[in-house]
């Protein structure tokens, strides 16, 4: 038996479902880019539009999906909507992806 085979990974169906749902959310390049742009800080929708490089409606659609799946949270500050990462596991996953692929 190899060392990797001896390591038990996810065995609980609930945890597998949570991980699969997070992977689904982050599987789109724009959503992955949004997470990378947010990191550990809060940004306005306009800042995200500028950094992601796509249309306002496209960014808004992806933000809505991520908010609906509770990966992001938002708050209003006067006329601005600010987004932040609410699922820290998504940041950890992106860090792992960076370590693996970059």
C-alpha positions, 0 to 999 in steps of 0.5 A: 500500500502506498503512503497516499493510499494509507491516508484517509481523505473525506469519508463523510457524505455531508463533507463530500457534498460541501466540498463538491458544491464549493468546487462547482462554485469555483469551477468557473474562471470568472468566479475563481478570479473574483475569489482571487481578487477578493482574497482577505479584503473587501472590495466594491462591485466596481473594483471587482468589475475593473479587476476581473475585466468583464461587464457589470452584468456578467460580474453581477451574475457571478456575484449573485451565484457566489452569494447564493451559495454563501461563498461571498457575503456583502454589505451596503455602505451608502450607495456602494455594495462591498463583497468579501469572502465568507467561506474561508475554505475557498481561500484555502482551496485557491492557495492550494491551487496556486501552490500546485499550478503556479 
